Amino acid sequence: LLFPGGGTYFNETGGYGEAATYLYKIALEYNNKGIYYPIWGTCLGMQALMYAALNGTKDIRVSCVLRDTALPLNLSSEHRQSRLLSDAPSDVLTILRTENVTYNQHIYCLTAEALSENNLLDDWHILATNTDVNGIEFISAMKHKKFPLHGI
């Protein structure tokens, strides 16, 4: 299942946030039963994963500023245990760490502090971060600790 990026609001009845929350609950239910049901969230889709993880009751995004910017990733130690990056060749990881290869276009971001304050780090690993023009460190990649749920 893909939660795409784009521009929309989470708090609209029948909108993106409500749909993401509904589908997230189904994915958790299936995965708890041993039925492989992955979700991939890109940009706003990663933010929607966190909105859904909080049962669609709280938007924990913070304002950040990145316009048409390519950056390297600050990979965390958890990336080695992730399905997303664990088998990546060392030359690919070097490129991700050192070259401006990830595209960023953000007005909202997720931070480790926001996840921590909402007990989401109990279930999620932060795989990579970046920093916006104002020095705000934000999450660039994450994964669920138990299920095949990923956000970039």
C-alpha positions in Angstrom: 0.0 0.0 0.0 1.4 3.4 -0.9 0.7 6.6 1.0 1.8 9.2 -1.5 3.2 12.7 -1.0 1.5 15.9 -2.1 -0.4 18.7 -0.4 -3.5 18.1 1.6 -4.9 18.4 5.1 -5.2 15.6 7.6 -8.2 17.0 9.5 -10.8 16.9 6.7 -13.7 14.4 7.1 -13.4 11.7 4.6 -10.0 13.0 3.6 -6.4 11.8 3.4 -5.8 11.6 7.1 -9.0 9.6 7.8 -8.3 7.3 4.9 -4.7 6.8 6.0 -5.8 6.0 9.6 -8.4 3.5 8.3 -5.9 1.7 6.1 -3.2 1.8 8.7 -5.5 -0.1 11.1 -6.2 -2.7 8.5 -2.4 -3.1 7.8 -1.8 -3.6 11.6 -4.6 -6.1 11.8 -3.3 -8.2 8.9 0.3 -8.0 10.0 -0.7 -9.1 13.6 -2.3 -12.1 12.0 0.9 -12.9 10.1 -0.4 -11.7 6.7 2.2 -9.6 5.0 0.7 -6.2 4.4 3.3 -3.4 3.8 2.8 0.3 3.7 5.2 2.7 2.1 4.8 6.4 2.9 6.5 9.0 0.9 6.9 12.6 2.2 3.3 13.5 3.3 2.7 9.8 3.3 5.3 9.3 5.9 3.7 12.0 8.0 0.4 10.3 7.4 1.8 7.1 8.9 2.5 9.0 12.2 -0.9 10.6 12.1 -2.5 7.2 11.7 -0.2 5.7 14.4 -1.9 8.2 16.7 -5.3 7.0 15.6 -5.9 10.1 13.5 -6.2 12.2 16.6 -3.0 14.3 16.6 -0.9 16.0 13.9 2.6 16.1 15.3 4.3 17.7 12.3 6.4 20.8 12.9 7.1 23.7 10.5 10.3 23.4 8.6 11.7 25.0 5.4 13.2 23.1 2.5 12.5 24.2 -1.0 13.8 22.2 -4.0 16.9 21.0 -2.0 19.0 17.9 -2.5 20.8 16.5 0.6 22.8 13.5 1.7 21.3 11.4 4.5 22.5 11.2 8.1 22.0 7.5 8.6 21.4 6.2 12.1 22.8 3.0 13.4 19.3 1.4 13.0 19.6 1.5 9.2 21.7 -1.7 9.5 18.8 -3.7 10.8 16.2 -2.3 8.4 14.8 -4.2 5.4 15.1 -1.0 3.5 18.9 -0.5 3.8 20.4 -3.6 5.5 21.4 -5.2 2.1 22.5 -2.0 0.4 26.0 -2.2 -1.0 28.6 -0.1 0.8 29.1 2.2 -2.2 25.4 3.0 -2.3 25.4 3.8 1.4 28.5 6.0 0.9 26.6 7.9 -1.8 23.6 8.3 0.4 25.8 9.6 3.2 28.0 12.0 1.2 26.2 13.2 -1.9 23.2 15.4 -2.5 20.9 12.6 -3.8 17.7 12.9 -1.7 15.1 15.5 -2.9 13.4 17.6 -0.2 10.5 20.0 -0.6 9.0 20.5 2.8 6.9 22.9 4.8 6.2 20.4 7.5 8.5 17.7 9.0 8.6 15.0 11.7 11.2 15.2 14.4 12.6 12.7 16.9 11.3 14.9 19.7 7.8 14.8 18.4 7.9 11.0 18.1 9.4 10.7 21.5 6.8 13.0 23.2 4.0 10.8 21.6 5.6 7.5 22.5 6.0 6.5 18.9 9.7 5.6 19.3 8.4 2.5 21.1 7.2 1.2 17.7 9.4 3.0 15.2 13.1 3.2 14.3 14.5 6.4 12.8 16.8 5.3 9.9 17.9 8.7 8.7 17.7 12.5 9.4 18.4 15.8 7.8 18.5 19.4 8.8 16.4 22.2 7.3 17.7 25.8 6.6 16.8 26.9 10.2 18.7 24.0 11.8 15.7 21.8 12.6 16.7 18.2 12.5 13.9 16.2 10.8 13.3 12.5 10.0 14.1 11.5 6.4 13.5 7.7 6.7 11.9 5.5 9.3 10.5 2.0 9.8 8.2 0.2 12.1 10.0 -2.1 14.5 7.8 -5.1 14.0 5.8 -4.7 10.7 6.7 -3.8 7.1 5.8 -0.2 7.4 8.3 2.4 6.0 8.4 6.1 5.5 10.8 8.3 3.6 
